[in-house]
Amino acid sequence: MQATFAGGCFWCSDAVFRMLKGVKSVVAGYSGGEAESPTYEEVSGGVTGHHEAIQIEYDPDKVSYKELLDIFWASHNPTQSGGQGNDIGSQYEAAILYHNEEQKRLAENSKKALGESGKYKEKIVTEILPYKNFYKAEDYHQNYYSKNPSAPYCKVVIDPKVAKIKAEFGDKLK
């Protein structure tokens, strides 16, 4: 089965979801825009309408879509609009890109539950959008965190997200 999430920079989401039991593959790419086969330079300019996203292939017998949603919500700031952290622009806005009505229902229910939980004082602004398309990003973006663990962005931005997911969802990790 497939799941597609935009959680800001795709390097962060890629690193988080690769750790999970039941995740067969994670591909970093661009989703939702109008241009076909966009490049990183085009998307990072913020004019193509694409989100930096990841596409996950997963085994639903080992990890459910609901569990993926729980980890997605924990791996980004769902109250921030216009990007994530210091990654600002529409290409970094968080979104769940659902593939079918069941994913849409589960995503909407999880968003509502998170909003009612009191965990955040601000409104949950992460969008729930129909899946439209997905274009694989350039090879150097794939599995970036594992290939570049000492890079400053990895140390400052990705390491804390990975540590948080390990602490909260340790039983779900490979």
N, C-alpha and C positions, 0 to 999 in steps of 0.2 A: 504494500500500500504506500501511497505518497502523502506527504504533508509539506506545505510550503509556508515558511515564516519569514517575515522581515523584522529584524530586531535591532535595527541600526546598522552598524558596520557588519558585513557578512563574515568577517574574520572571527568576530566574537561568537556569533551564533554557530558557526562551523565548529569551533573549538568545543563549545558546550555540548552540542548534540552528538558529536563523534564519540563521546565518552559513554553513551548509554547502551545498556543491554537492549537487544532487539533492533537497534539501528544498523541497517545493512550498509548504507552509504549516505554521504552528505555531499552535495554539490553546491558550491557558491555560484551565484549568478544574479541575473537581473529579471525582475518580474513586473508585469503590470503596465508597462509603457506602450507607446505606439510604434517606435522604431524597431525594425527587425534586426536581429543580431547586433545590438549596440555594443560599443566598446566601453571600457572603464572610463576613458577620458570623456566620452559623450555623457555617460550616466552621471559621473561626478560633477559635471557642469550643471546638473539639476534641471535640465530643460527637456529631457526625453520622457519624463513621467514614470520612469522605472523606479522600483525600490531595489536597493541591495537586499538580496534575499538568499535563503538556502532552500534547497529541495531535498527532502529526506525520503529515503526508501526504508521502510521499516516492516518488521514482522509483528502483526497485531496479536499474535499468540504470546509474544514476549514483552511487548510494550504497547499500551493502548494509546489511542489518539488523545484521550483525556489526560493521560500521564504526560504526553508530549506537550499538551497545552499548559499543564501545571508548571513544567520546567521552562517553557517559553515565558510565561508570566513572571517567573522568578529571575529570569536572565536579562531582563531589560526594565526600564522605568516606564510603566504604562501610563504615567500621568504627564510625560513630556511630549509636547507637540513640536513639530518643526525639526525633528532629529532626535538623536540620543547622545547624551553627554556633550562632548565637544564636537561631535560629528553633526554639523548643522546643515539642513537642507532637506527638501522633500524626498531625496533619494535615500535618506537615513530614517525616515519616519517608520514607526513600527506598525506592522499589520499582520493579520492572519489572513492568508489567501486560501479560502476553502475550495475543495475539489468537488464536493457534493453536498446535498441537503443535510445529511447526518453530521458532517464536519461543521457546517454552518450552525446547526442547532447546538452542538456541543460547545463550539466557540462562543456563541451568544450566551449560553447558560454559564460558562466559566467566567466570562467577562462580568456578567450580572452578579454572580456570587462574589467575585473579587471586589467589586464596587460596594457591595453590601457588607463585606467583612470588616470594614473599619480599618483595614491595614493602611490605606492611603486616605489622607484628608482631601486631596485634590481629586478631581474627576478622572476616571479612566478614559484616555483618549485614543488608545491603540485601536485602529480600525479593523473591521472584519469585512473583507472584500471577496468577491468571486475571483477564483483563479482565472487568469486570462492567458498567460503565456509564461515561459521561462527560457532564458538564454544563459547557457553556461558561461561563466566569467573566464577570463584568460587563465592559463595553467598556473601562473605564479600566485594566483589568489586561492587555489585549491589547497586545503589543509595547511594554510599559512602559519598558524600558530605552532604546529608541530615542526615545521621546517625552519621557523625563525624564533625560537623561544627566548632568545636574548635581545631581540629587537625592542627598542624603547616602548613602542605601542603595546607590544605583547606584555611587557613587564608592568606597565602602568595601567592599562585598560583591561586586557584580557585576563591576566593572572587573578585579579580579584573576583571576576565573574566565575572563573573556573573554580576557585576556592569556595565561593558561595554555593555553587551547585554541588560540589563534593560534600560540603557540610550538610546541606539540606536534603540531598537525594542520594546519599552514599550507597544505599541498598539497590539503587537503579543503575549503578555504574558497572562497566565491564571489568 
